[in-house]
Amino acid sequence: MSRINPNDVQRALKGASYPADREELAERARSNGADETLVDQISELDVDSFDGPDEVSQALFRQS
């Protein structure tokens, strides 16, 4: 897996409404122009729902 850049995650999740599930967040990242690798990483997270962007970032960094 490629190294995750916190700034890319922040840009990818911009405008997301929480709580959100991983598929909603993956679609938000895609619509925000995120790299497809990051979109895939979000959609493959082992958590179903997130209460905020910090939870998403923590899950991504645990996964990498």
C-alpha positions in Angstrom: 0.0 0.0 0.0 1.2 3.5 -0.7 2.0 5.9 2.0 -0.9 8.0 3.2 -0.5 11.7 3.2 -2.7 13.4 5.9 -3.3 16.4 3.7 -4.6 14.2 0.9 -7.0 12.5 3.3 -8.2 15.9 4.5 -8.8 17.1 1.0 -10.5 13.8 0.0 -13.0 14.1 2.9 -13.8 17.8 2.5 -17.5 18.4 2.7 -18.4 14.9 4.1 -21.3 14.7 6.5 -20.9 12.5 9.6 -21.8 10.0 10.7 -20.9 8.3 7.4 -20.2 4.8 6.2 -17.0 3.9 4.3 -18.8 3.8 0.9 -20.2 7.3 1.4 -16.7 8.5 2.3 -15.1 6.7 -0.7 -17.6 8.4 -3.0 -17.0 11.7 -1.4 -13.2 11.2 -1.9 -13.8 10.2 -5.5 -15.9 13.3 -6.2 -13.2 15.5 -4.5 -10.7 14.1 -7.0 -8.8 11.9 -4.6 -6.3 9.4 -6.0 -8.0 6.1 -6.8 -5.6 4.3 -4.4 -6.9 6.4 -1.5 -10.5 5.9 -2.6 -9.8 2.1 -2.5 -8.2 2.3 0.9 -11.2 4.1 2.3 -13.7 1.6 0.8 -11.6 -1.3 2.3 -11.5 0.0 5.9 -12.6 -2.5 8.5 -14.9 0.0 10.2 -18.4 0.4 8.9 -19.3 3.9 10.1 -17.3 6.9 11.2 -18.3 9.8 13.4 -15.7 12.2 12.0 -12.7 12.7 9.9 -10.3 11.9 12.7 -11.7 8.4 13.0 -11.2 7.9 9.2 -7.6 9.1 9.4 -6.9 6.8 12.4 -8.3 3.8 10.6 -6.3 4.6 7.4 -3.1 5.0 9.3 -3.7 1.7 11.2 -4.4 -0.1 7.9 -1.2 1.2 6.2 
